Amino acid sequence: MDLRYIALAILTVQNASVPIMTRMARTHYGPSETAYCVPLLVSFQELFKLLGSILLLWNACGRSLGKTYSVVESEIIMKPSMTLRLAVPAVLYFIQNVCVQAANSFLPAAVYQLTYQGKTLVV
């Protein structure tokens, strides 16, 4: 089977299941439990993306911590103006993710999925 179709199937299942599982985790809790904090969830999502990116960079640098650090230093630390310019869309993306997760808590799963996918047509 072609790898493209396998990737498409995996991404389709993932894209359809994440809103449903997130909504279940957000709304189904016992009387003594409280729902998780949405900004904390988004912060951990971004932290895991950062760790994954660093691992991919480490692998691309021949699994050398020294080379990985030198790339991070030369491309992020030594270029503060570029880093700050990238921080603006990153903060806006964070705010968007918080709003998306909050919307997932209040909208029915089907409505949420349709509006979330509908933004792709607009953008």
C-alpha positions, 0 to 999 in steps of 0.5 A, spaced: 500 500 500 502 506 498 505 510 504 501 517 502 494 513 503 497 510 510 499 517 512 492 520 509 488 515 513 492 516 520 491 524 519 484 523 518 483 519 524 487 523 528 484 530 526 477 527 527 478 524 534 482 529 537 476 534 538 472 528 540 477 526 545 478 533 548 471 534 549 470 528 553 476 529 557 474 536 558 466 535 560 466 528 563 469 528 570 466 526 577 462 531 582 469 531 586 473 533 580 474 539 576 476 540 569 483 541 567 485 548 565 485 550 558 491 555 558 495 549 561 493 544 556 496 549 551 502 550 554 504 543 555 502 542 547 507 547 545 512 544 550 511 538 547 512 541 540 518 544 542 521 538 545 520 534 539 523 540 535 529 539 539 529 532 538 529 533 530 534 538 530 538 533 534 537 528 529 539 532 524 545 535 527 548 528 527 546 526 534 551 531 537 549 536 543 554 540 541 552 541 534 545 542 536 546 547 541 551 551 536 545 551 531 540 554 537 545 559 539 546 561 532 539 561 529 535 563 536 540 566 541 544 570 537 538 573 532 534 576 538 530 581 533 528 575 528 526 571 535 522 577 537 519 577 530 517 570 530 514 571 538 508 575 535 505 570 531 507 564 536 503 568 542 497 569 537 497 562 535 497 560 543 491 565 544 488 562 538 489 555 541 486 557 548 480 559 544 479 553 540 480 549 546 475 553 550 470 553 544 471 545 544 468 545 551 462 549 549 460 547 542 457 540 540 463 536 537 460 536 530 459 544 530 466 545 533 469 540 527 465 543 522 467 550 524 474 548 525 475 545 518 471 551 515 476 556 517 481 552 512 476 555 507 476 562 509 484 562 510 
